[in-house]
Amino acid sequence: MSDQNQNKSKLRVISSNDIEKNQLPKENLWFIHLKDRIVGPFSGSDIKDFLLHNPQFPRTTKLSNYLTPQTIHTLYSIPEFQRRKPQVIPSAIPESNQEFFLLLSGQKNGPHTSTQIVELLKQKKILFNDLLSLDNGTSWIKVHEYPYFDRRNFEESSEKITLPKLPTESSFAASSSEVQEELSQKSLQGSEKEGIIGLAYLGRQKQKTSTGGGFLGTSGNLAANSGNTSTALDSSNLATPQVESADIGAVLGGKKTLIIVVCIILAILGGQQLLTGGKAVKTAEQKSKNREAFAKTAALQAAGERTRGRAPSSAAAPLPAVGKRSPSSSKATATSDNDSGRRSHSSAADIGNAFDLPEEQDSGAASAPPPPPPPPPPEYIPEEQHSSPPIIEESELKTAPASGE
């Protein structure tokens, strides 16, 4: 046995004579490429056995086929030399001398016979999912994967282990009858309740229709039915009306809300009216003040015109300048005095419009002339110009009357 293992650990080169003599397939012959030389050819089966007994063989080893020596392959890129677990195809019935090993708690246990495995399964010391080996622990499969130990074909006490069947309908007969009885009782109780509720509803509707004419109408009907029309009605025979407090509260609550809303609206409108009235009063007061100021100004201007002996002039006429006056300014003053009579009416009307004075309407004849407009206010003279007395020309002294007149 040791000699055989030693032979498998070595590769034997096949000569060309052996190839021709044994007619070996050349596609199954391989050369191995080492660092400094190429050796071979070797048989594919010999290389496979060599790799099985020498797993430390380098993976980077290069090989080439006998037919195509130019094409180089890596060792494990060839499917024939790939490391795969050997597939164990067990027989349906184990041999009498077949030994089985079990993997229990991570340790190999055995060997066991098929009879011992069956006893362990019956005693439930092992399960169908435990691992089982047929080659002394080299490869492992589950117990149920072995055909003889398949759970569907496993026999216990000369009877096959089968899955529980569906229950028959007879097993549900008693329970179904109980359920039907309970449902029927509940339906009867429900129908009785529905009947009572329906009668109560009809009675309430009838009561509403009978009391449609009001409380007095109902009492009158009761008195007529009794035949005692002349006698007074008994209060005990009258049905007291049922008033729902919740409905009355809802109605009152709605009315209160409506009253509050109306009060708020009236308060808002009243405030707006007060604001508008206050503005109107202020406007009237301002207009009256404007009229008074205009009247005072017109009176002062008229008094000044009378002291000078001239008719009241318009607002556009310039007043005499203070200080030295040139001849050109005196001429301009005389010219403005001549035109003042013609412009007095228009300028007074403009001033009246500026102060927002109402137009006076004459209730008399249409031919009556309108009243003369008030004179315009005097021109503003700064205080700086009053530092020296005004200079009056001689022509003005002759024409102006005395101040006492």
Buried (B, 14 or more C-beta within 10 A) or exposed (E): EEEEEEEBEEBEEBEEEBBEEEEBEEEBBBBBBEEEEEEBBBBBEBBEBBBEEEEEEEEEBEBBBBEEBEEEBEBEEBEEBEEEEEEBEBEEEBEEEBBBBBBBEEEBEBEBBBEEBBEBBEEEEBEBEBBBBBEEEEBBBEBBBBEBBEEEEBEEEEEEEEEEEEEEEEEEEEEEEEEEEEEEEEEEEEEEEEEEEEEEEEEEEEEEEEBEEEEEEBBBEBBEEEEEEEEEBEEEEBEEEEEEEEEEEEEEEEEEEEEEEEEEEEEEEEEEEEEEEEEEEEEEEEBEEBBEEBEEBBEEBBEBBEEBEBEBBBBBBEBBBBEEBEEEEBEEBEEBBEEBEEBBEEBBBBBBEEBEBEEEEEEEEEEEEEEEBBBBBBEEEEEEEEEEEEEEEEEBEEEBEEEEE
